[in-house]
């Protein structure tokens, strides 16, 4: 028996793992986008606030 035939990925498991990884990365991306947006808004607020010298 050829040993290479015994080592085959189960396509359904591979698909499930890729779907889970994709969902995890999409969530991480959404969180990072929210952080960047929050920082940009804070920076805009800071830039619009009058300085003490004014």
matplotlib code that plots the C-alpha trace (Angstrom):
import matplotlib.pyplot as plt

x = [0.0, 1.3, 1.8, 1.1, -2.5, -2.9, -1.9, -4.7, -6.4, -10.1, -11.5, -14.4, -12.0, -9.8, -12.7, -14.1, -10.6, -10.3, -13.8, -13.0, -9.7, -11.4, -14.0, -11.3, -9.4, -12.5, -13.3, -9.7, -9.8, -13.0, -11.6, -8.4, -10.4, -12.5, -9.4, -7.9, -11.1, -11.3, -7.7, -8.3, -11.4, -9.4, -6.6, -9.1, -10.6, -7.2, -6.3, -9.5, -9.2, -7.8, -4.3, -3.6, -1.7, -4.8]
y = [0.0, 3.4, 5.5, 8.7, 7.6, 7.5, 11.1, 13.1, 16.2, 15.9, 18.6, 19.4, 19.9, 22.1, 24.2, 24.5, 25.6, 28.2, 29.5, 29.8, 31.5, 33.9, 34.8, 35.4, 37.7, 39.6, 40.2, 41.3, 43.6, 45.2, 45.7, 47.3, 49.6, 50.7, 51.5, 53.5, 55.4, 56.2, 57.4, 59.5, 61.1, 61.8, 63.4, 65.6, 66.6, 67.3, 69.4, 71.4, 72.1, 75.6, 75.5, 77.2, 80.0, 81.1]
z = [0.0, -0.9, 2.3, 0.5, 0.0, 3.8, 4.3, 2.7, 4.0, 4.6, 2.3, 4.7, 7.6, 5.5, 4.4, 7.9, 9.2, 6.4, 7.1, 10.8, 10.1, 7.7, 10.3, 12.9, 10.5, 9.5, 13.2, 13.9, 10.9, 12.1, 15.5, 14.1, 11.8, 14.8, 16.7, 13.9, 13.3, 17.1, 17.0, 13.9, 15.5, 18.7, 16.7, 14.9, 18.2, 19.6, 16.5, 16.8, 20.5, 21.3, 22.8, 26.2, 24.5, 22.6]

ax = plt.figure().add_subplot(projection="3d")
ax.plot(x, y, z, "-o")
ax.set_aspect("equal")
plt.show()
